[in-house]
Amino acid sequence: MDLLTRISMHFEDNAKALQLSAEALSTPLAQATEKLTQTIQQGKKVLACGNGGSAADAQHFIAELVGRFERDRMPLAGIALNTDTSILTAVGNDYGFDDIFERQVRALGQTGDILVAISTSGHSPNVIKAIHTAHQKGLTVIALSGKGGGALNDILKPSDIHLCVPHNRTMRIQEIHILLLHIMCDGLDAVILGDN
């Protein structure tokens, strides 16, 4: 396969994945956006976590809340649990890598907060442990996954929201995850800035 054909294949696959995601996820995405907006309006905060590319997505999402999205507005409360290297290395060393997010949710999470838990496979042990602790502490979970949802399907509560991208390829899932996060930011801003 020549390079131009390969590039074209990626664009076509992305377009198909976007269409399937629009059909499958528009309703839960609206629910997630509404929950996110209610949480922020009630003076609560958003915690987010993920590994690798999903860590970058969690950090990006929180930057859009604390900084701004497309327009100026007040900063919104959010913490990316994968960004503090001292916490990550201390907890990873003293307790284990599976505990790096769980310990932070236990320390920082409060009833009414949201945990945005991102795992392309739905099987990340440290994300799963964070979700269990979020449930114990009264947080709502917005989970972003793909590949059928993995273990997340068995641990999420009916009050949680699962945005499972209908694709099995990690790059496509991650491409759509950032779109989903941007859509939530846009909906949140529309309410806060009064143009919804």
N, C-alpha and C positions, 0 to 999 in steps of 0.2 A: 504494500500500500504506500503510495507516494504521500509526501507531507501535506499537500493541499487537500487531498482526499481525507486524510486523517483529521485535519483541522475542521473541514466541513462536517465530518461525522460528529465531532464534539459539539458543534453548534446545533446540529439537528437533534442530538440526544438531549442536550440541555433544553431545547424548546419543547420536546416531548415531555420531559420531566416536569417542566414548569406547568404545562397544560394539565397533566395528571394531578399535580399538587394543587392547582387552582380548584379543580373539581373536588378533590378529597378534603382539602384543608381550609377552605374559605370559612365555613361555619365555626369550627373550633378556633380558628385564628381570630375571628370576631369575638368569640368568648374570651380568649386570652387577652386581647386588647382591652376589652371591657374590664376584666379582672385587674389587669395592670393599672388601668386608669383609676379604678375605685381604690386600689391599694395606695397609690400615690396621693390621691385626694384625701385619704384618711390619715395622712402623715406617716405612713409606714414606708418601709424600704424594700428594695429588690436586691437579693443576693444571686449571683450567677456563677456557674462553674462548668468546667469541661477540661478535656485533655487535648494536647496537640493543637490541631486546627480548631477544635471546639473551644479550647482555652482562649485562642485568639478571638473567636466569635463572642465569648462571654465578656472578654475585656473590651472589645469594640462596642458591644451593646451598652455596657455600663458607662463607657465614655460618652455615648450619645445622650444618656440620661443626665449625668453630672455636668457635662459640658453643655452641648446643645445638639440638636439634630440638624434641621435646615434653617431654623430661625431662632433669634434670640428669645430666651425665656429664662425663668428662674431655674437654678440647678435642682435636680431631682435626686433623691437619696438612693444610692446604689453602691454595691461593693462587689468587685470581681474577686472571688476566692482563690483564684489561681495566680495572683500577681505579686503577693508578698513572699519573696524568696526566703526570708528568714523564717516565717511561719512554715512554709512548705518544707524547707530542709530540716527544721527542728522537729516538726511533727513526723515527717517521713523517717527521720533517723531514730526518734525516740519511740514511736508507736508503729509506724509502717505507712507505706504509700497509700494504702486503702483508707487511711484515716485523715488525710490532709484536708478534705472538705468537710467531713463530718465534725471534726473538732471546731472548725470555724462556725458552722451552722449552730452547734451547741453553744458557742460563746456569744455569737452576734445575733442569731435569729430570735425574733419575738413573735408572739401570736399575732396573726394578721399580716405578717410580711409574706413576700413571695420568694420562692427559690426557682430560678430558671436553670434547669439541669439539662446539659447538652451532652449527648452521646450518640455518635452516628450509628453505632451497632446496637445501642440499648443494653450493653453488657458491662459497661465500665464499673468495676467494683467500688471505686471511690465515689463515683456519682450515685450509685445505688445506696451506699451507706449514708450519704448526705441526704438523700430523699427519706430514708427511714427516720433519721433524726429530725428532719423538717416536719414530718408527720407527728412525731412525738411532741414537738414544740408548738404545733398549731399553725404552721405555715402552709400555704397553698403552693403546689408545685405546677409549674409549666414546664413540661418535658419536651425537648426537641430530639428526635431520633430519626432513624431510617431502617432499612433492612428488616422490616416487619415489626420493629419495636423491641425485639429481644426480651430480656428479663424485665424491662420496664412495664411490659403488659401485665405482669403478675403483681407488681407492687404499687402501682398508682391507684389512688382512691377515686371514687366517682366525682368528687369535688375538684380533682386535679384536671388539668388539660394536657392532652397528649397530641403533639404535632409531629406525626410520624410521616416523613417524606416517603412516598411510594416508589422507592428506587433502591437498588442494592449496591450501587457504586458509590464509594465514599466521596469522591470529588463532586458528584452530582448532588448528593445529600448536603454537603457543606455549602455548595453554591446556593441551594434553596434555603438553608438555615439562615444565611445572612439576609436574604430577601425577607423571610418571615420576621426576623428581628427588626428590620427597617420598616416593615409594614406596621408592626406594633408601635414603633417610635412615632410614625406618622399619625396613627390614630390617636395616640396619647396627646401629641401636640395639637391636633385638631380640636380636642376637647378643651385642653388647657388654654389655648389661644382663642377659643370661641368661634371656630369656623367649621364645625362639623355639620 
